[in-house]
Amino acid sequence: MSISGNKSIVVRQAFAEDLDSELLMIKKAILRYPFVSIDTEFPGTIFKPSKQVIREGNPIINYHYMKSNVDALQIIQLGLSLSDARGNLPDFDSPFSYVWEFNFRDFNINRDRYASDSIQLLKHRGIDFEKNKEKGIDSKDFPKKFWDYGLLFNCCGGLEKIAQTLNVTRITGSSHQAGSNSLLTLRCFMKLKSENVFESKWNKTNQMLLPPLALCGLV
């Protein structure tokens, strides 16, 4: 839990038994808080480009490697943050503000591919793989309808670097936690919005939802 403004932020941990009720809460909140930020946690990077490819920085090749890893690996967590145009989080008329962290059962450490250093890092950050295996969400039961408008940074370097460049601080949790990362992503987006970076593409009629800021990356 962390403090933002006058309210504490609670990261709502969602497992299979909570899925329906948490999605219902999100459904109720989405019209008032239409800005959506998503972060995912996967078990590391198993396909890595050569140093020469990294130096060249070709976005098409970079995307190919990222997609290859995502396709080969099982999802562990998905973080979700919602906000209004001013960056306020949903509070449901309570003393707290909320973001979500969905925990999946898909990844099996005894069966699936992973990078050892990444798994150790995620364990250190508090992810309970045994609990996920027993109580986690089956990704087949999770909605998969997302809009990807390709709103990407052409000089990414990772979420932490972007946040540092924008002088945006992490206000709850720690890195490599999906809920915390989704909130940091949202705060980066709001910082860019406040500086009118996307003014030429801004929807002034409020009749359409703006695309989410795509800053998701592999562990």
C-alpha positions as CSV (number, residue, x, y, z in Angstrom):
1,M,0.0,0.0,0.0
2,S,1.2,3.5,-0.8
3,I,0.0,7.1,-0.5
4,S,-1.0,9.1,-3.5
5,G,-2.6,12.5,-2.9
6,N,-5.0,12.0,0.0
7,K,-5.7,8.3,-0.5
8,S,-3.7,5.1,0.0
9,I,-3.2,3.0,-3.1
10,V,-4.2,-0.7,-2.8
11,V,-3.0,-3.2,-5.4
12,R,-5.9,-5.7,-5.7
13,Q,-4.5,-9.2,-6.0
14,A,-6.8,-11.3,-8.3
15,F,-6.8,-15.0,-8.5
16,A,-9.3,-17.5,-10.1
17,E,-11.8,-17.2,-7.3
18,D,-11.8,-13.4,-7.6
19,L,-11.8,-13.0,-11.4
20,D,-15.5,-12.4,-12.0
21,S,-16.0,-9.9,-9.1
22,E,-12.8,-8.0,-10.1
23,L,-13.8,-7.8,-13.7
24,L,-17.2,-6.5,-12.7
25,M,-15.5,-3.7,-10.7
26,I,-13.4,-2.8,-13.7
27,K,-16.5,-2.8,-15.9
28,K,-18.2,-0.4,-13.6
29,A,-15.1,1.9,-13.5
30,I,-14.1,1.9,-17.1
31,L,-16.5,4.6,-18.3
32,R,-15.4,7.1,-15.7
33,Y,-11.7,6.0,-15.9
34,P,-11.1,5.3,-19.6
35,F,-7.3,5.6,-19.6
36,V,-5.9,2.1,-19.4
37,S,-2.3,1.0,-18.6
38,I,-1.2,-2.6,-18.8
39,D,2.0,-4.4,-17.7
40,T,2.8,-8.1,-18.0
41,E,5.3,-10.3,-16.3
42,F,6.8,-13.3,-18.1
43,P,9.5,-15.8,-17.0
44,G,12.4,-13.9,-18.6
45,T,14.0,-13.7,-22.0
46,I,15.1,-16.9,-23.7
47,F,15.6,-15.6,-27.2
48,K,18.2,-12.8,-27.2
49,P,19.6,-10.8,-30.2
50,S,23.3,-10.5,-30.7
51,K,25.2,-7.4,-29.6
52,Q,25.4,-6.2,-33.2
53,V,21.6,-6.4,-33.6
54,I,21.2,-4.5,-30.3
55,R,23.5,-1.7,-31.5
56,E,21.6,-1.4,-34.8
57,G,18.4,-0.9,-32.9
58,N,16.1,-2.0,-35.8
59,P,12.5,-1.8,-34.4
60,I,11.3,-4.6,-36.7
61,I,13.9,-7.0,-35.5
62,N,13.5,-5.9,-31.9
63,Y,9.7,-6.6,-32.2
64,H,10.5,-10.0,-33.7
65,Y,12.6,-11.0,-30.7
66,M,10.0,-9.7,-28.3
67,K,7.2,-11.5,-30.0
68,S,9.2,-14.8,-30.2
69,N,9.7,-14.6,-26.4
70,V,6.1,-13.8,-25.7
71,D,4.9,-16.6,-27.9
72,A,7.2,-19.2,-26.3
73,L,6.6,-18.2,-22.7
74,Q,3.7,-18.5,-20.3
75,I,2.3,-15.3,-18.7
76,I,2.8,-15.0,-14.9
77,Q,1.0,-11.7,-14.0
78,L,-0.9,-8.9,-15.7
79,G,-1.1,-5.5,-14.0
80,L,-3.9,-3.1,-14.8
81,S,-4.3,0.6,-13.9
82,L,-7.3,2.8,-14.8
83,S,-7.5,6.6,-14.5
84,D,-9.5,9.6,-15.6
85,A,-8.1,12.4,-17.7
86,R,-6.4,14.0,-14.6
87,G,-4.7,10.8,-13.5
88,N,-7.1,10.0,-10.7
89,L,-7.5,6.3,-9.9
90,P,-10.8,4.6,-9.2
91,D,-11.8,4.6,-5.5
92,F,-15.4,3.4,-5.6
93,D,-16.2,6.0,-2.9
94,S,-13.8,4.4,-0.4
95,P,-10.8,5.8,1.5
96,F,-8.5,4.0,-1.0
97,S,-7.5,4.1,-4.7
98,Y,-7.1,0.9,-6.6
99,V,-5.0,-0.8,-9.3
100,W,-5.1,-4.5,-10.2
101,E,-2.7,-7.4,-10.4
102,F,-4.0,-10.6,-12.0
103,N,-2.1,-13.8,-11.2
104,F,-2.1,-16.7,-13.7
105,R,-1.6,-20.4,-13.3
106,D,-0.3,-21.0,-16.8
107,F,3.4,-21.0,-15.9
108,N,4.7,-24.2,-14.4
109,I,8.3,-23.9,-13.2
110,N,8.7,-27.7,-13.5
111,R,7.6,-27.8,-17.1
112,D,7.9,-24.5,-18.9
113,R,10.9,-22.6,-20.3
114,Y,12.3,-19.7,-18.3
115,A,15.3,-17.7,-17.5
116,S,16.7,-18.6,-14.1
117,D,17.8,-15.1,-13.2
118,S,14.4,-13.7,-14.0
119,I,12.6,-16.3,-11.9
120,Q,14.8,-15.6,-8.9
121,L,14.1,-11.8,-9.4
122,L,10.4,-12.4,-9.5
123,K,10.5,-14.6,-6.3
124,H,12.5,-11.8,-4.6
125,R,9.8,-9.3,-5.6
126,G,7.2,-11.5,-3.9
127,I,5.6,-13.6,-6.6
128,D,4.4,-16.9,-5.1
129,F,4.6,-19.4,-7.9
130,E,3.1,-22.2,-5.9
131,K,0.1,-20.1,-5.0
132,N,-0.3,-19.1,-8.6
133,K,-0.2,-22.7,-9.7
134,E,-2.9,-23.7,-7.2
135,K,-5.2,-20.6,-7.2
136,G,-4.1,-18.6,-10.3
137,I,-6.3,-17.7,-13.3
138,D,-6.4,-19.8,-16.4
139,S,-5.5,-17.3,-19.2
140,K,-8.2,-18.9,-21.3
141,D,-10.7,-17.5,-18.9
142,F,-9.3,-14.0,-19.1
143,P,-10.6,-11.5,-21.7
144,K,-8.1,-11.0,-24.5
145,K,-9.7,-8.1,-26.4
146,F,-7.2,-5.3,-26.3
147,W,-6.7,-2.4,-28.7
148,D,-3.1,-2.0,-29.8
149,Y,-2.6,1.3,-31.7
150,G,1.2,1.0,-31.8
151,L,1.8,4.0,-29.5
152,L,5.4,3.1,-28.8
153,F,8.5,5.0,-27.7
154,N,11.1,5.0,-30.5
155,C,13.8,5.2,-27.9
156,C,12.4,3.0,-25.1
157,G,15.2,1.5,-23.1
158,G,12.6,0.1,-20.6
159,L,10.0,1.5,-18.2
160,E,12.5,2.5,-15.5
161,K,14.6,4.5,-17.8
162,I,11.5,6.3,-19.3
163,A,10.2,7.1,-15.8
164,Q,13.6,8.4,-14.8
165,T,13.8,10.5,-17.9
166,L,10.4,12.0,-17.2
167,N,11.2,12.4,-13.5
168,V,8.2,10.2,-12.6
169,T,8.5,8.2,-9.3
170,R,7.1,4.8,-8.5
171,I,4.6,5.3,-5.7
172,T,3.6,1.7,-4.8
173,G,5.2,-1.7,-4.9
174,S,8.5,-2.3,-6.7
175,S,9.8,-3.1,-10.2
176,H,8.9,-6.4,-11.8
177,Q,5.5,-6.4,-10.1
178,A,2.8,-6.1,-12.7
179,G,0.4,-3.9,-10.7
180,S,3.1,-1.5,-9.7
181,N,4.5,-1.4,-13.3
182,S,1.1,-0.7,-14.8
183,L,0.6,2.3,-12.4
184,L,4.1,3.6,-13.2
185,T,3.3,3.3,-16.9
186,L,0.1,5.3,-16.4
187,R,1.9,8.0,-14.5
188,C,4.4,8.3,-17.4
189,F,1.5,8.6,-19.8
190,M,-0.1,11.3,-17.7
191,K,3.2,13.2,-17.5
192,L,3.4,13.2,-21.3
193,K,-0.2,14.2,-21.5
194,S,0.4,17.2,-19.2
195,E,3.2,18.3,-21.4
196,N,0.9,18.1,-24.5
197,V,3.2,15.6,-26.2
198,F,0.1,14.0,-27.9
199,E,-1.9,17.1,-28.3
200,S,-2.2,16.7,-32.1
201,K,-3.8,13.3,-31.6
202,W,-5.9,14.1,-28.5
203,N,-9.6,13.3,-28.7
204,K,-11.4,16.5,-27.8
205,T,-14.9,15.2,-28.3
206,N,-14.6,12.6,-25.4
207,Q,-16.5,10.2,-27.6
208,M,-13.6,7.7,-28.1
209,L,-11.2,6.1,-25.7
210,L,-7.5,7.0,-26.2
211,P,-5.2,4.1,-26.8
212,P,-3.2,2.8,-23.8
213,L,0.4,3.6,-23.6
214,A,2.3,0.5,-24.6
215,L,5.3,0.2,-22.4
216,C,5.1,-3.5,-21.5
217,G,8.4,-5.4,-21.6
218,L,9.9,-8.7,-20.7
219,V,11.6,-9.3,-17.4
